[in-house]
Amino acid sequence: MYEYELSQLRSDDLIRQAQHDRLVREAVQGRRAARREEARREAESEAHTGRSRRHRFLRTA
């Protein structure tokens, strides 16, 4: 009976650890998504400044 109880405790511990890891992963993914969205908004606002990033004409040698 002792081995069965140890097995159950270990199983419960593994289940709790897996749940914790899932929550951590979801939080990290949420932060990454927020960063990507913020970067997209910044890039979008920079794109409409009316100023071109590239030179229109190449320099002559």
Sequence and secondary structure as in RCSB ss.txt:
>XXXX:A:sequence
MYEYELSQLRSDDLIRQAQHDRLVREAVQGRRAARREEARREAESEAHTGRSRRHRFLRTA
>XXXX:A:secstr
 HHHHHHHHHHHHHHHHHHHHHHHHHHHHHHHHHHHHHHHHHHHHHHTSS  SS SS    
